[in-house]
Amino acid sequence: MCELLAMSANVPTDIVFSFTGLAQRGGVTGPHVDGWGITFYEGKGSRTFKDACPSSESHIAKLIQSYPIKSEVVVSHIRQANRGCVSLENTHPFTRELWGRYWTYAHNGQLSDYEDKFIVSRFQPVGDTDSEQAFCWILEEVVKKFGEQEPKELKPVFTFIAGLADEIRALGVFNMILSDGDHLMSYCSNNLCYITRKAPFGQAKLIDTDVVIDFKKETTPNDIVTVIATRPLTNNEEWNILGAGDWELFCKGEKV
Amino acid sequence: MCELLAMSANVPTDIVFSFTGLAQRGGVTGPHVDGWGITFYEGKGSRTFKDACPSSESHIAKLIQSYPIKSEVVVSHIRQANRGCVSLENTHPFTRELWGRYWTYAHNGQLSDYEDKFIVSRFQPVGDTDSEQAFCWILEEVVKKFGEQEPKELKPVFTFIAGLADEIRALGVFNMILSDGDHLMSYCSNNLCYITRKAPFGQAKLIDTDVVIDFKKETTPNDIVTVIATRPLTNNEEWNILGAGDWELFCKGEKV
């Protein structure tokens, strides 16, 4: 099992608070010691920080916690390897370009008997995880269905992907985060929840380490920020728990 | 104009020394203040650090200079914008997956009248630079020529790419670095040089800042490391200067 974390916001927002909680699960409060990664979108561009060592010990994770990168969409993952060895090429998130956008994906769970299903050619995995293979298959099927040029509306693409995710979930556990840079999709198999924070903002207290934040001091009244995580990161707020097969699409912090 | 830096080595090697010289050109000894990026391959995996701010001021550039990431192939670029605005999506290096490999590319120079030539569909640029458009066109043509499955030999692919680079050079200045993770290709239009360091190792002194390194202390006798740069980074070693249309292919530090 791994831990997912993602954010969608209507203004560039840093994820230092939530990432600080997540990073603890990579070796301190959780067993996820097989690497971690985080992708920040800034406009159409994106950058991914990755390390194959535990997030609780990583120099780069410390940088992320001390250097607030402001972003409208973030996708993060800390890994406990099940399929695929511990290496950089097996570290999430994975990114591919399609339609002049960077698509970023992270998966929590484990799949079986997928080799015959995930036939790919245009998008090929670089590492040897079930996760990346599933990502490549999703994009392969999207291109088969929608072609090489971006359709006018992207929501039908995500609806189509949710159908593919239903098929993948039949092969095991498939909690997924996917973004095209504008939208943030979450698909739940058994462990995914989210919270949307907006005015009036209050305080939040991390579960995994002794940190409290007062969002009132960090935000403006128009800010809307949704955070998605495998398990709630705070213990004094109400998180929305997704059920098996549930999925949500967010854009600029709000449900689409 | 921008500055390129790349490395091919037969053992995982850090590029801290060379990057320290290059980073100075991003705002201190050079005018390249419009962002920078560096890609490290570690096995088949790769990670890219990017910033749209000057490398001489970047927190992340400081991390790269203080945290030696060991890699067999590195591609780096600092940018002075000519075509395309200053933003993360326009910051080199650019990466695309093809044949289950990450291909990483950086360009120094400027192209004109390329819009009708660089027709792409399968690989589309995310930003609006001539550089990324040229990269997408190269990969598009490679797939047209070699198909969706990796050929047994990769050298003919690079020879084909050198032919494409000749066509691109007709549209302006095209100094290019390209890697598939194993090979490192350099193509020269007007500014590119390289040095291959192997035993017996000596001292090297950076031009751009007052740093001297004794490679004897940092290496083993079997190490072979090639560094490619826009202009020589050291002033007490002999660099090989490439001419217009020259290209070289390296693997594990040595010419292929």
Boltz contact constraints between the chains, C-beta under 6 A:
constraints:
  - contact:
      token1: [A, 42]
      token2: [B, 88]
      max_distance: 6.0
  - contact:
      token1: [A, 43]
      token2: [B, 87]
      max_distance: 6.0
  - contact:
      token1: [A, 44]
      token2: [B, 89]
      max_distance: 6.0
  - contact:
      token1: [A, 44]
      token2: [B, 126]
      max_distance: 6.0
  - contact:
      token1: [A, 45]
      token2: [B, 87]
      max_distance: 6.0
  - contact:
      token1: [A, 45]
      token2: [B, 88]
      max_distance: 6.0
  - contact:
      token1: [A, 45]
      token2: [B, 89]
      max_distance: 6.0
  - contact:
      token1: [A, 47]
      token2: [B, 50]
      max_distance: 6.0
  - contact:
      token1: [A, 50]
      token2: [B, 47]
      max_distance: 6.0
  - contact:
      token1: [A, 59]
      token2: [B, 67]
      max_distance: 6.0
  - contact:
      token1: [A, 63]
      token2: [B, 63]
      max_distance: 6.0
  - contact:
      token1: [A, 67]
      token2: [B, 59]
      max_distance: 6.0
  - contact:
      token1: [A, 87]
      token2: [B, 43]
      max_distance: 6.0
  - contact:
      token1: [A, 87]
      token2: [B, 45]
      max_distance: 6.0
  - contact:
      token1: [A, 88]
      token2: [B, 42]
      max_distance: 6.0
  - contact:
      token1: [A, 88]
      token2: [B, 45]
      max_distance: 6.0
  - contact:
      token1: [A, 89]
      token2: [B, 44]
      max_distance: 6.0
  - contact:
      token1: [A, 89]
      token2: [B, 45]
      max_distance: 6.0
  - contact:
      token1: [A, 96]
      token2: [B, 97]
      max_distance: 6.0
  - contact:
      token1: [A, 97]
      token2: [B, 96]
      max_distance: 6.0
  - contact:
      token1: [A, 100]
      token2: [B, 124]
      max_distance: 6.0
  - contact:
      token1: [A, 100]
      token2: [B, 126]
      max_distance: 6.0
  - contact:
      token1: [A, 102]
      token2: [B, 126]
      max_distance: 6.0
  - contact:
      token1: [A, 121]
      token2: [B, 148]
      max_distance: 6.0
  - contact:
      token1: [A, 124]
      token2: [B, 100]
      max_distance: 6.0
  - contact:
      token1: [A, 126]
      token2: [B, 44]
      max_distance: 6.0
  - contact:
      token1: [A, 126]
      token2: [B, 100]
      max_distance: 6.0
  - contact:
      token1: [A, 126]
      token2: [B, 102]
      max_distance: 6.0
  - contact:
      token1: [A, 148]
      token2: [B, 121]
      max_distance: 6.0
